[in-house]
Amino acid sequence: MSDYALGVIGAGSFGTALAIHIAKRDGATLLWGRNAEHISLMQSARENARYLPGCAFPASLTATSDLAELVEKSQDLLVATPSHALRQTLQTLLPMLKPGQGIIAACKGLEPGQGKLVHEVIEDQLGQARAMAVLSGPTFAKELGIGLPTAVTIASRDQGFAEKIAMTLHGGGFRAYWTDDLPGVEIGGAAKNVMAIGVGIADGLQLGANTRAALITRGMAEIMRLAEVLGARAETLMGLAGMGDLVLTCTDNQSRNRRMGLLLAQGRSVAEAIEEIQQVVEGIKAAPEVLRLARQQQVEMPITATIFEVIEGRLSPVEAVRALVTRPAKAEAG
């Protein structure tokens, strides 16, 4: 077994936070990022000042821009790039991978232009024989980075692999649970970002706690309808990767998606809001793909559709809220 149990690919906020946790738990850990200058600064400063300031690197964590070295020295690989970069990252990794080396994706989103789930992208690129898992749940990188309690779900069809990764991560205030429900975990992680933009818009318009609760609850109903059509289980959507992640992302300003909604409500354009936030806002890219998937499966998702219209500039935030509150009355279970 390698001294480096898990190598982390992607030096954004979440990848860095995961690498810090793994290094504290399991010792020698490599964290890769594509920007060599940024990586060099991180290694010398012993923190990721750009994306995760204030979270010091353990002595056992090394930042590197040498991807081949990371792959060679790691038993398994944890990919924490944005979801839209997953396929390209896997294409780069493919000729370097060792036999038996597993992939864990910590990406929340659907593939742009295709609407494919994370595990589908992995299987497209690496085949179905390689061990693979998806990590998701209610996790703000800053809180994980400073060691506050955090819980996640590890989804894989290979229970042995899921248990191995969960046990590697579990400890030090970090709890990891496993499941075989890949669609439930992945749809929960992708669609909640879209809902958080909607809740941010409503809060930015000062529509109150009643509206916030209604959007979260009816948003969860939309997510569950889509996920169940794709074979997910209801209990997964009511767990960490579903309701847990939705509530977290919708209700705290650490959420980039919620902040996007707040800025849109203030009259900023999407481009202006992204410039202010200075990080990837996954809900912007997820909205058209979630809606595409819903239409393919003939699943009604009116909140998602309305938020997409705001993102595209076809509805103002005020018009979007008006469109939702004037919808016809219906049974709650519908």
C-alpha positions in Angstrom: 0.0 0.0 0.0 1.3 3.5 -0.9 2.3 6.0 1.7 -0.2 8.3 -0.1 -3.6 6.6 0.4 -5.6 9.3 -1.4 -4.2 11.9 -3.8 -6.4 14.9 -4.2 -6.8 16.4 -7.7 -8.2 20.0 -7.8 -6.8 22.8 -5.6 -10.0 24.8 -5.2 -11.6 25.4 -1.9 -13.2 22.0 -1.5 -10.3 20.0 -2.8 -8.0 21.9 -0.5 -10.2 21.3 2.5 -10.4 17.6 1.8 -6.7 17.4 1.4 -6.2 19.1 4.7 -8.5 16.6 6.4 -6.9 13.6 4.7 -3.4 14.7 5.7 -4.5 15.1 9.3 -6.1 11.7 9.3 -3.8 9.6 7.2 -0.4 11.4 6.9 1.5 12.0 3.7 -1.0 13.5 1.2 -0.5 15.1 -2.2 -2.8 17.9 -3.6 -2.5 18.7 -7.3 -3.5 21.9 -9.1 -3.0 22.9 -12.7 -1.6 26.4 -12.0 2.0 25.8 -11.2 2.5 29.4 -9.9 -0.5 29.1 -7.6 0.6 25.7 -6.3 4.1 27.0 -5.6 2.6 29.9 -3.6 0.4 27.5 -1.6 3.4 25.2 -0.9 5.5 28.1 0.4 2.8 29.8 2.4 1.4 26.5 3.7 -2.2 27.6 2.9 -4.4 28.2 -0.1 -4.7 31.9 0.4 -6.7 32.4 -2.8 -9.5 29.9 -2.2 -9.3 28.8 1.5 -7.5 31.5 3.5 -6.9 30.8 7.2 -6.8 27.0 6.9 -3.2 26.0 7.5 -1.7 23.0 5.8 -0.6 20.1 8.0 3.1 19.3 7.7 2.1 16.0 5.9 0.3 17.9 3.1 2.3 18.7 -0.1 0.9 20.8 -2.9 2.3 19.8 -6.3 1.8 20.6 -10.0 3.2 17.3 -11.1 0.1 15.2 -11.8 2.1 12.1 -12.9 3.9 12.1 -9.5 0.6 12.3 -7.6 -0.9 9.4 -9.6 2.2 7.2 -9.1 2.4 7.8 -5.4 -1.4 7.5 -4.5 -3.4 4.4 -4.0 -6.7 6.0 -5.1 -7.5 9.4 -6.5 -10.1 11.9 -5.2 -11.1 14.3 -8.0 -12.4 17.6 -6.7 -12.5 19.7 -9.9 -15.7 21.6 -10.9 -18.1 19.2 -12.6 -17.7 20.9 -16.0 -14.0 20.0 -15.9 -14.4 16.4 -14.9 -14.3 14.8 -18.4 -11.2 16.7 -19.4 -9.5 15.8 -16.1 -10.3 12.1 -16.6 -9.0 12.2 -20.2 -5.7 13.6 -18.9 -5.5 11.0 -16.1 -6.4 7.9 -18.2 -2.9 7.1 -19.6 -1.3 7.6 -16.1 -3.7 5.4 -14.1 -2.4 2.3 -12.4 -4.3 -1.0 -12.4 -6.7 -1.2 -9.5 -6.5 2.5 -8.8 -9.9 3.8 -7.8 -11.6 7.2 -8.5 -13.7 9.2 -6.1 -15.4 12.3 -7.5 -16.2 15.2 -5.2 -18.1 17.1 -8.0 -21.6 18.4 -7.8 -23.2 19.0 -11.2 -24.2 17.5 -14.5 -22.0 17.6 -17.6 -22.6 20.8 -19.7 -24.4 20.1 -23.0 -25.0 16.5 -22.2 -26.8 16.4 -18.8 -24.8 13.3 -17.8 -24.4 12.3 -14.1 -20.9 12.3 -12.6 -20.7 8.5 -12.5 -21.8 8.3 -16.2 -18.9 10.6 -17.2 -16.5 8.5 -15.2 -17.7 5.3 -16.8 -17.6 6.9 -20.3 -13.9 7.7 -19.9 -12.6 5.0 -17.7 -15.0 2.0 -18.3 -17.1 0.2 -15.8 -14.5 -2.1 -14.4 -12.5 0.5 -12.4 -13.6 1.1 -8.8 -15.5 4.4 -8.6 -17.4 6.4 -6.0 -19.0 9.8 -5.6 -18.7 12.0 -2.5 -21.4 14.5 -1.6 -23.2 16.1 1.3 -23.7 19.3 3.2 -20.1 20.6 3.3 -18.8 24.1 3.3 -15.0 24.0 2.6 -14.0 26.6 5.2 -15.7 24.7 8.0 -14.1 21.4 6.9 -10.7 23.1 6.5 -10.7 24.4 10.1 -11.8 21.0 11.4 -15.5 21.7 12.3 -17.7 18.6 12.3 -18.8 17.5 8.9 -20.8 14.5 7.4 -20.9 13.2 3.9 -22.2 10.3 1.8 -20.0 8.1 -0.3 -22.0 6.5 -3.2 -20.7 3.5 -5.1 -22.0 0.3 -6.7 -19.0 -1.4 -5.1 -19.8 -1.6 -1.4 -16.3 -2.7 -0.5 -14.7 0.4 -2.2 -17.3 2.7 -0.7 -16.6 1.3 2.8 -12.8 1.6 2.2 -13.1 5.3 1.2 -15.5 6.0 4.0 -13.2 4.5 6.6 -10.2 6.4 5.2 -12.0 9.7 5.6 -14.0 9.0 8.8 -12.6 10.5 12.0 -11.5 13.8 13.5 -15.0 15.1 13.5 -15.6 13.9 9.9 -18.4 11.3 9.5 -18.7 9.3 6.2 -21.7 7.1 5.4 -22.0 4.9 2.3 -24.8 4.0 -0.1 -25.2 2.4 -3.5 -27.7 5.0 -4.6 -25.6 7.0 -7.2 -28.5 8.8 -8.9 -29.9 10.0 -5.6 -26.6 11.3 -4.3 -25.7 13.0 -7.7 -29.1 14.6 -8.5 -29.3 15.9 -4.9 -25.9 17.5 -5.2 -26.5 19.1 -8.6 -30.1 20.3 -8.3 -29.8 21.9 -4.9 -27.4 24.5 -6.3 -30.2 25.7 -8.6 -32.6 25.9 -5.8 -30.2 27.9 -3.7 -30.0 30.6 -6.4 -33.8 30.8 -6.1 -33.8 31.1 -2.3 -31.1 33.7 -2.6 -33.3 35.7 -5.0 -36.3 35.5 -2.6 -34.2 36.5 0.4 -32.6 39.3 -1.6 -36.1 40.6 -2.3 -36.9 40.4 1.4 -39.8 38.0 0.9 -39.4 36.5 4.3 -39.0 33.2 6.1 -42.3 31.8 4.9 -41.2 32.1 1.3 -37.8 30.7 2.0 -39.4 27.6 3.7 -41.8 27.1 0.8 -39.1 27.3 -1.8 -36.9 24.8 0.0 -39.8 22.4 0.5 -41.2 22.6 -3.0 -37.7 22.6 -4.4 -37.1 19.3 -2.6 -40.3 17.9 -4.1 -39.0 18.8 -7.6 -35.6 17.2 -6.9 -37.2 14.0 -5.6 -39.5 13.7 -8.6 -36.5 13.8 -11.0 -34.3 11.6 -8.9 -36.9 8.9 -8.4 -37.5 8.7 -12.2 -33.8 8.0 -12.6 -33.9 5.2 -10.1 -33.0 7.0 -6.8 -34.5 6.1 -3.5 -36.5 8.6 -1.5 -34.5 8.0 1.7 -31.4 9.1 -0.1 -33.0 12.4 -1.0 -34.1 12.9 2.6 -30.5 12.3 3.9 -27.2 14.2 3.8 -26.8 14.3 0.0 -30.4 15.5 -0.5 -32.2 17.5 2.2 -29.1 18.1 4.2 -27.2 19.7 1.3 -30.2 21.6 0.1 -30.9 23.2 3.5 -27.2 24.1 4.0 -26.8 25.6 0.5 -30.1 27.6 0.7 -29.7 29.1 4.1 -26.1 30.2 4.7 -24.2 33.0 2.9 -21.1 30.8 2.6 -23.0 29.3 -0.3 -21.8 30.7 -3.6 -25.2 29.8 -5.2 -27.2 31.6 -2.5 -24.9 34.6 -2.9 -25.5 34.5 -6.6 -29.3 34.8 -6.0 -28.8 37.6 -3.5 -26.7 39.6 -6.1 -29.3 38.9 -8.9 -32.0 40.3 -6.6 -29.9 43.5 -6.2 -29.9 43.9 -10.0 -26.5 42.4 -10.8 -26.1 40.5 -14.0 -24.9 36.9 -13.9 -21.5 38.0 -15.2 -21.2 40.8 -12.6 -22.2 38.4 -9.8 -19.6 35.8 -10.9 -17.0 38.5 -11.0 -17.8 39.5 -7.4 -18.0 36.0 -6.1 -14.7 35.0 -7.8 -15.3 31.3 -7.8 -17.3 28.8 -9.8 -21.1 29.0 -9.2 -22.2 25.5 -10.0 -25.9 26.3 -10.1 -25.4 28.5 -13.1 -24.1 25.6 -15.2 -26.4 23.0 -13.5 -29.7 24.8 -14.2 -29.9 24.1 -18.0 -28.7 20.6 -17.5 -31.2 19.8 -14.7 -34.0 21.3 -16.8 -32.8 19.3 -19.9 -32.9 16.1 -17.9 -36.3 16.9 -16.4 -37.8 17.5 -19.9 -36.2 14.3 -21.2 -37.9 12.4 -18.4 -41.1 14.4 -18.6 -40.8 15.6 -15.0 -42.3 19.0 -14.1 -39.8 21.3 -12.3 -41.4 24.8 -12.3 -39.0 26.4 -9.8 -35.9 25.1 -11.7 -37.4 26.4 -15.0 -38.2 29.8 -13.5 -34.7 30.2 -12.1 -33.2 29.2 -15.5 -35.2 32.0 -17.1 -33.7 34.5 -14.6 -30.2 33.2 -15.3 -30.8 33.6 -19.1 -32.1 37.1 -18.6 -35.6 36.4 -19.8 -37.2 37.1 -16.4 -36.3 39.6 -13.8 -36.1 38.4 -10.2 -39.4 40.1 -9.4 -41.1 38.6 -12.5 -39.8 35.2 -11.5 -41.3 35.4 -8.0 -44.6 36.6 -9.5 -44.7 33.7 -11.9 -44.2 31.2 -9.1 -46.7 32.6 -6.7 -49.5 32.9 -9.3 -49.3 29.2 -10.3 -52.6 27.3 -10.0 -53.4 25.6 -6.7 -52.8 21.8 -6.6 -52.5 18.9 -4.3 -49.2 19.0 -2.4 -48.3 15.5 -3.4 -48.4 16.5 -7.1 
